[in-house]
Amino acid sequence: RWHAALADCPVVTILRGITPPEALPVARALVAAGIRIVEVPLNSPQALESIRLLAASLPEEVVVGAGTVLVSNDVDRVAEAGGALVVSPNMDEEVIKRTKALGLISLP
Protein backbone atom coordinates (compact mmCIF):
# COMPACT_ATOMS: atom_id res chain seq x y z
CA ARG A 1 0.00 0.00 0.00
CA TRP A 2 2.82 2.43 0.87
CA HIS A 3 4.64 1.89 -2.42
CA ALA A 4 1.44 2.25 -4.44
CA ALA A 5 0.50 5.46 -2.61
CA LEU A 6 3.97 6.90 -3.15
CA ALA A 7 3.94 5.93 -6.83
CA ASP A 8 0.50 7.50 -7.34
CA CYS A 9 1.52 10.80 -5.79
CA PRO A 10 4.99 11.21 -4.26
CA VAL A 11 3.82 13.82 -1.74
CA VAL A 12 3.28 13.54 2.00
CA THR A 13 0.57 16.02 2.93
CA ILE A 14 0.97 17.53 6.39
CA LEU A 15 -2.23 18.65 8.11
CA ARG A 16 -0.50 20.80 10.74
CA GLY A 17 -2.68 22.49 13.34
CA ILE A 18 -5.89 20.93 12.06
CA THR A 19 -8.66 19.90 14.45
CA PRO A 20 -10.74 16.70 14.17
CA PRO A 21 -13.83 18.49 12.78
CA GLU A 22 -11.66 20.04 10.04
CA ALA A 23 -9.57 16.96 9.29
CA LEU A 24 -11.98 14.80 7.32
CA PRO A 25 -13.32 17.44 4.88
CA VAL A 26 -9.79 18.71 4.20
CA ALA A 27 -8.39 15.21 3.73
CA ARG A 28 -11.27 14.19 1.45
CA ALA A 29 -10.59 17.22 -0.76
CA LEU A 30 -6.89 16.32 -0.91
CA VAL A 31 -7.66 12.69 -1.75
CA ALA A 32 -10.03 13.85 -4.49
CA ALA A 33 -7.11 15.87 -5.90
CA GLY A 34 -4.88 12.78 -5.97
CA ILE A 35 -3.09 12.85 -2.61
CA ARG A 36 -2.53 9.38 -1.15
CA ILE A 37 -0.42 10.05 1.98
CA VAL A 38 -1.75 12.15 4.86
CA GLU A 39 0.17 13.05 8.01
CA VAL A 40 -1.19 14.74 11.13
CA PRO A 41 1.60 16.04 13.40
CA LEU A 42 1.17 14.96 17.00
CA ASN A 43 1.56 18.58 18.13
CA SER A 44 -1.73 19.41 16.38
CA PRO A 45 -4.90 19.74 18.49
CA GLN A 46 -6.33 16.29 19.27
CA ALA A 47 -4.04 14.75 16.67
CA LEU A 48 -4.78 11.13 17.57
CA GLU A 49 -8.51 11.71 17.20
CA SER A 50 -7.91 13.21 13.74
CA ILE A 51 -5.76 10.21 12.80
CA ARG A 52 -8.43 7.81 14.08
CA LEU A 53 -11.12 9.59 12.06
CA LEU A 54 -9.04 9.71 8.87
CA ALA A 55 -7.88 6.10 9.12
CA ALA A 56 -11.46 4.92 9.56
CA SER A 57 -13.02 7.14 6.89
CA LEU A 58 -10.61 7.54 3.98
CA PRO A 59 -10.26 4.97 1.20
CA GLU A 60 -8.01 2.00 1.99
CA GLU A 61 -5.37 3.08 -0.53
CA VAL A 62 -4.70 6.28 1.45
CA VAL A 63 -1.87 6.00 3.98
CA VAL A 64 -2.63 7.93 7.18
CA GLY A 65 -0.17 8.57 9.95
CA ALA A 66 1.48 10.92 12.40
CA GLY A 67 4.31 13.38 12.28
CA THR A 68 6.45 14.89 15.01
CA VAL A 69 6.73 11.48 16.66
CA LEU A 70 9.46 11.89 19.26
CA VAL A 71 9.17 8.90 21.62
CA SER A 72 8.37 5.21 21.23
CA ASN A 73 5.23 5.45 23.40
CA ASP A 74 3.76 7.76 20.77
CA VAL A 75 4.28 5.04 18.15
CA ASP A 76 1.94 2.78 20.14
CA ARG A 77 -0.65 5.55 20.33
CA VAL A 78 -0.45 6.15 16.57
CA ALA A 79 -0.92 2.43 15.90
CA GLU A 80 -3.90 2.28 18.27
CA ALA A 81 -5.46 5.19 16.37
CA GLY A 82 -5.11 3.29 13.09
CA GLY A 83 -2.11 5.17 11.74
CA ALA A 84 0.26 3.36 9.40
CA LEU A 85 2.94 6.03 9.01
CA VAL A 86 5.32 7.47 11.62
CA VAL A 87 7.29 10.57 10.67
CA SER A 88 9.99 11.79 13.05
CA PRO A 89 12.04 14.98 12.89
CA ASN A 90 15.10 13.05 14.11
CA MET A 91 16.74 9.62 14.04
CA ASP A 92 15.60 8.16 17.35
CA GLU A 93 16.55 4.48 17.37
CA GLU A 94 13.80 3.47 19.81
CA VAL A 95 11.10 5.18 17.73
CA ILE A 96 12.32 3.44 14.58
CA LYS A 97 12.55 0.03 16.31
CA ARG A 98 9.06 0.35 17.76
CA THR A 99 7.64 1.50 14.43
CA LYS A 100 9.16 -1.49 12.65
CA ALA A 101 8.09 -3.90 15.42
CA LEU A 102 4.48 -2.81 14.89
CA GLY A 103 4.74 -3.14 11.11
CA LEU A 104 4.35 0.58 10.49
CA ILE A 105 6.20 2.79 8.02
CA SER A 106 9.07 4.81 9.51
CA LEU A 107 10.21 8.10 7.98
CA PRO A 108 12.81 9.66 10.28
C-alpha positions as CSV (number, residue, x, y, z in Angstrom):
1,R,0.0,0.0,0.0
2,W,2.8,2.4,0.9
3,H,4.6,1.9,-2.4
4,A,1.4,2.3,-4.4
5,A,0.5,5.5,-2.6
6,L,4.0,6.9,-3.1
7,A,3.9,5.9,-6.8
8,D,0.5,7.5,-7.3
9,C,1.5,10.8,-5.8
10,P,5.0,11.2,-4.3
11,V,3.8,13.8,-1.7
12,V,3.3,13.5,2.0
13,T,0.6,16.0,2.9
14,I,1.0,17.5,6.4
15,L,-2.2,18.7,8.1
16,R,-0.5,20.8,10.7
17,G,-2.7,22.5,13.3
18,I,-5.9,20.9,12.1
19,T,-8.7,19.9,14.4
20,P,-10.7,16.7,14.2
21,P,-13.8,18.5,12.8
22,E,-11.7,20.0,10.0
23,A,-9.6,17.0,9.3
24,L,-12.0,14.8,7.3
25,P,-13.3,17.4,4.9
26,V,-9.8,18.7,4.2
27,A,-8.4,15.2,3.7
28,R,-11.3,14.2,1.4
29,A,-10.6,17.2,-0.8
30,L,-6.9,16.3,-0.9
31,V,-7.7,12.7,-1.7
32,A,-10.0,13.9,-4.5
33,A,-7.1,15.9,-5.9
34,G,-4.9,12.8,-6.0
35,I,-3.1,12.9,-2.6
36,R,-2.5,9.4,-1.1
37,I,-0.4,10.0,2.0
38,V,-1.8,12.2,4.9
39,E,0.2,13.0,8.0
40,V,-1.2,14.7,11.1
41,P,1.6,16.0,13.4
42,L,1.2,15.0,17.0
43,N,1.6,18.6,18.1
44,S,-1.7,19.4,16.4
45,P,-4.9,19.7,18.5
46,Q,-6.3,16.3,19.3
47,A,-4.0,14.7,16.7
48,L,-4.8,11.1,17.6
49,E,-8.5,11.7,17.2
50,S,-7.9,13.2,13.7
51,I,-5.8,10.2,12.8
52,R,-8.4,7.8,14.1
53,L,-11.1,9.6,12.1
54,L,-9.0,9.7,8.9
55,A,-7.9,6.1,9.1
56,A,-11.5,4.9,9.6
57,S,-13.0,7.1,6.9
58,L,-10.6,7.5,4.0
59,P,-10.3,5.0,1.2
60,E,-8.0,2.0,2.0
61,E,-5.4,3.1,-0.5
62,V,-4.7,6.3,1.4
63,V,-1.9,6.0,4.0
64,V,-2.6,7.9,7.2
65,G,-0.2,8.6,10.0
66,A,1.5,10.9,12.4
67,G,4.3,13.4,12.3
68,T,6.5,14.9,15.0
69,V,6.7,11.5,16.7
70,L,9.5,11.9,19.3
71,V,9.2,8.9,21.6
72,S,8.4,5.2,21.2
73,N,5.2,5.4,23.4
74,D,3.8,7.8,20.8
75,V,4.3,5.0,18.2
76,D,1.9,2.8,20.1
77,R,-0.7,5.5,20.3
78,V,-0.5,6.2,16.6
79,A,-0.9,2.4,15.9
80,E,-3.9,2.3,18.3
81,A,-5.5,5.2,16.4
82,G,-5.1,3.3,13.1
83,G,-2.1,5.2,11.7
84,A,0.3,3.4,9.4
85,L,2.9,6.0,9.0
86,V,5.3,7.5,11.6
87,V,7.3,10.6,10.7
88,S,10.0,11.8,13.0
89,P,12.0,15.0,12.9
90,N,15.1,13.0,14.1
91,M,16.7,9.6,14.0
92,D,15.6,8.2,17.3
93,E,16.6,4.5,17.4
94,E,13.8,3.5,19.8
95,V,11.1,5.2,17.7
96,I,12.3,3.4,14.6
97,K,12.6,0.0,16.3
98,R,9.1,0.3,17.8
99,T,7.6,1.5,14.4
100,K,9.2,-1.5,12.7
101,A,8.1,-3.9,15.4
102,L,4.5,-2.8,14.9
103,G,4.7,-3.1,11.1
104,L,4.4,0.6,10.5
105,I,6.2,2.8,8.0
106,S,9.1,4.8,9.5
107,L,10.2,8.1,8.0
108,P,12.8,9.7,10.3
